[in-house]
């Protein structure tokens, strides 16, 4: 359980570190943009929209620029918080499943050594079964709450990786007058998107493995040293554990390391198509 907790903390820490690094690039680029545009007739904002007021007039421009800058910062931290939160929730369930498997093995060992009676075994097994159902319910609740949102996120990430990589490639090969800082920011942003996708896929993969490991844990315990009647009671949890717990993307796919590789591969396939069309 401690290893899972450390993994969750490390993933969360890395998520915020990469987000903070991207924000530093973001702030530096936009502050330099303000400095360069002070004496220019055409002022450039962070995000370009159709505004219902005159943004060329001071202090409208300054207020709008600061609001957009703060909006980008808050959005980055909110996304990082949500990604870390979902990942930690999944890893917490994984840790609880490991504890549950250990408790079940210890219970069977005690019965095999005649340390407890058959009635006590059934009572404690019922408690473990109820806890197992509670963890399954929690995993399904997480999936129901975030499945649709994560599908949209997966769809956006696929094209985002493609377009950002295409933009970086175009800047490098077209000999445009683009600063190294801007190219570095875009490259770091691509790394940020990939790392956040990996956090989801790793946590979901670990959940899938630990949920099915409950069944294997029952085969590994000393069920052969207890009475057939008591051993049969273990079959209910074994059958229940054969259905893995998943984090889905809109019911169209399951988050896993395989999905991570497929998403990156698909994005690079779209990038290859764009480069072919450009040539």
Beta strands, then each sheet from edge to edge (+ up, - down):
end
